[in-house]
Amino acid sequence: MPHLTRYAMYRRISETLNEPLGGKILGISGIDAFRPLISKQAEVLDVHYPEVDMQNLPFKDSSFDYVISDQVIEHLENPKKALLESYRVLKKGGIAIHTTCFISYVHPCPKDYWRFSPEALEYLCNDFSEILCCGGWGSRIAFFLCSISDRLRFMQIPDSHWSLRRVIALHNEEKYPIVTWVVAKK
């Protein structure tokens, strides 16, 4: 079950894809939140940063149908190079899904370099043929809750329409993006 800062993001990405992800999928650094979107027949290769450097992927050109990185690119010295690498290893028509943060505390893993607005992600993906979805989610309420406690930041969000936590998790103020994402097609 997704938590406060990622609930709306995963929903929006899911709505954009609108089908189970199949074929060969490269997952970089923990793609568990995407598992419900992935077909059981898909071939998933899970790798982790920094053991596998997203800026220098050790895979052949045109190897994957999907590349998913979840909260990785803020930790990379050269995020543009990393997104170009995701482009390189995608097959023609393949899809890259990259999520990251904009308003977040410093969280080294091993380093913490960047924050990205939706516009920055669009710019970084200007080599892709099409941006399918690019956005951000956050609000003053969520920012306040996150700044009080990590426990509140990572509280689970039920799918119940009557849940106050769900209402907060879906409320978005564009000026306060905590998380940002891009879904781009090669």
Beta strands, then each sheet from edge to edge (+ up, - down):
strand 1: 24-28
strand 2: 43-47
strand 3: 64-70
strand 4: 90-101
strand 5: 130-137
strand 6: 179-185
sheet 1: 2+ 1+ 3+ 4+ 6- 5+
end
